[in-house]
Amino acid sequence: MAHLHENEIEQYILEPAQMSAEKQSALFRHLSDCAQCQQVYRELKSFYQELDQTPDAGNIDLERFMSALYPKTSVLYLKPVSENAMRRTSPFKLSARSGEQKNSRFERIATFGSGDYAFMVRILRDHSRDKLLTYVIPEDDQQSGPYILHFPDFKRDLVTDTSGKAEMDDPANAFKEDKSLAIELHLPLAVFGVEYSGEHQLNAKPESPDAENYHLELQHSDKTIRLSVSGKTDNHRTPSRLMLIFAQQQPQLLYLKSGLTEIDKTLISSKPVSLRLFE
């Protein structure tokens, strides 16, 4: 028997009115006969019931909304938290497999949250592929990825896609449910849009409010683009990473040394749509 996708079960719990009567009936029949999907349903149902019982944090004002889009703090130090302790103004979808059991393909390793609970990061292990799956879940849907997850203990950066998902190898099971595991969530310092004046000639223009604090210069040669970044103000934060965002492929992460890096023009042929600076 093919099992239901967890997102289908989430929608059945949260938004049944958005499903056709035929779809609801099909899901009901499957859940009546499938013990594994029943377990997923019960866990999700319990999770959202607990969320509904948490105190209402009130309405989000404009200042909080803008700080979520372009946060003043660009590095969040995450700590292990219990999922039902997260205070939220409205229910959120896990966007991940939430019914995993120890003996099944997916195992939940840990859940981390930022100090203000604006972000949650869930880590799961896919035993069939020796992969770790990570999900960055923002409180505000307007705050979208890509993000950078930095693991100081392993000196490793992990780049998510725009939905906050990423995977990495873990053949030695180095990542365990350990409360001492350190994780940093890096949010963009500034976002620049990209304009093209030729096949490999690009220009950058500020796209976020904080981008006005930086001067970004591009020098083109035959094979590379030399990019330099400097701050316009004394209180700017120094970027150490540059991310190229593409419309149809994974982001590319480059590292800045003293505000400088070189971009191979073969990357530019894929037409990045924006540049993001990170600490």
QUIWOPE-V204676 format. One record per helix or strand. SS is the DSSP state (~ for helix, > for strand). FROM is the first residue (numbers start at 1). TO is the last residue. If there is no record, write none. Layout:
ss={SS SS}
from={FROM FROM}
to={TO TO}
This chain:
ss={~ ~ ~ ~ ~ > ~ > > > > > > > > > ~ > > > > > > ~ >}
from={6 16 21 35 62 75 83 106 119 131 148 156 165 183 190 202 209 214 224 241 252 257 260 265 272}
to={14 18 33 52 69 80 85 113 126 138 151 159 169 186 196 206 213 220 231 246 255 257 264 268 278}
